[in-house]
Amino acid sequence: MNSTAVPRGASEPFRQLRALRRARKLKQEDVARKAGISREAYLRAESGQADPRMSTFLAACEALGLEVVLAPQHLAADVNAFIASRNGGVTAASMAGQPATAAAPATSTPSSGGFGSGPTSGEGHKPV
């Protein structure tokens, strides 16, 4: 498998987190440390070798500067289109190689510009 391939067993949310992590040029160790979980736990979740708890997913999202926001399924495409319109066409799904308007079970918004942190930014949102 080449270094850009996403593991077959990885869940869609962790596929998107992997794409975001790689886009930010972060190592698994970086995200795991910031999330307060072991590198091994993060590796297993990202690679699809384990079905992590929701708390692990939320901690990884927070470590990447994302906030999970639930949206009704019938509005997911509209939510993703809005996010893309506010963020130069970029969504987490598009970074993971999917169309920006692809329906997703949940969306995430960064706390600040890009994938940083901080509650006061007016930057766009990214689904996860």
N, C-alpha and C positions, 0 to 999 in steps of 0.2 A: 504494500500500500504506500502511495507517495505521501509526502508530508502535508499536503493540502486536503487529502481525502478525509471525509468524516466517517467515523466508525459506523458500521452497519447497525449495531445494536443501540446506538445513542438515541435517546428520546429527542423529539423535536426541540423542546426548550433548551436542552443542553447542547444540541447542534448549534443553535443560535448563540448561546453563550460562548461556545468554542470559537465560532467565527468572530465574535466581538473581541474575545481575548486575543486572538491572533492579529486582528486588525490593529489592536492597541500595542502589539508586540510585547505582550506579557507572557510570562511563563506560568504553568499550572501552579507552581510553588507560590508565585506572587499572589494569585487570586485566592488560593487556599489559605495562605497566611492572613491576608486581609479579611477573609471570611471567617477566620477562626476555626477552620476545619483542617484535617490532615491532608497532605498532598495526595496520599493514597486514596482517601475518600473522594476527593475531587476528581482524581484520575478515573476511578471506577465509575463515577456518575457521568463524567464527560464522555467516556469511551463506551458507555452502555453496558458495562459489566455489572452494574448494580442499579437498583431502582431506589434512588435516594429519597429521604424524607423531604417533605415540603420545606422544612426548616433549612435543610442543606441548600436547596434551590434558592430560597429567599436570601440566604447569606451570600451565595455566589453572585446573585443579582446585585445585592447591595455593594459587594466588593468591586463590581464593575460600574458602579454609579447608576444602577437602574432601579426603578420602582415598578413593581408588578401592579398592573391595573386590570381588573376583570371587565370585560365588555360582553354584551349579548352577542351570540354567534351571528345573528342576522345583521349586526352592525359592524362586524370585524373589518370588512373591506373598507367601509366608510371611515372607521377609526384609523386604519393604516394609511388611507389616502390623505387624511387630515395631517397625520404625523409627518408623512413625506412632504406635504406642502409647506409645513413649518420648518422642515429640516433639510432643505435642499434636495429632496427626493430620496434621502437616506432613511432606511428603517433597519431594524435588526434583521428582519426577514430578508431584505435585499442584500445585506452584508453576508447572509448565509447562503446566498445564491438563489433566493426565491423572489418572485415578483413583489413589488411593494404593496400591491393590493391583495395579496394572498390572505385568506381568512386564517386567523390564528385564535387559539382558545383564550389567550390572554395577551395584554400589551404591557409594555414597560415604558416608563419615561425616565430619562436621566434627571438627576437632581440639579444639574447645571449643564453648561455648554459641552457639547461633544459627549464624552463618557466620563467626565469629571464628577466632582461632588460639590454640594452647596445648594441651599434652597432658594436662592434669589434670582437665578438666571432666567432669561426669557427664551432660551434656546428651545428647539423642537423636541419631539418625543420619539422614542424608538420602541417598537414592539418586540417582545421576546416570546 
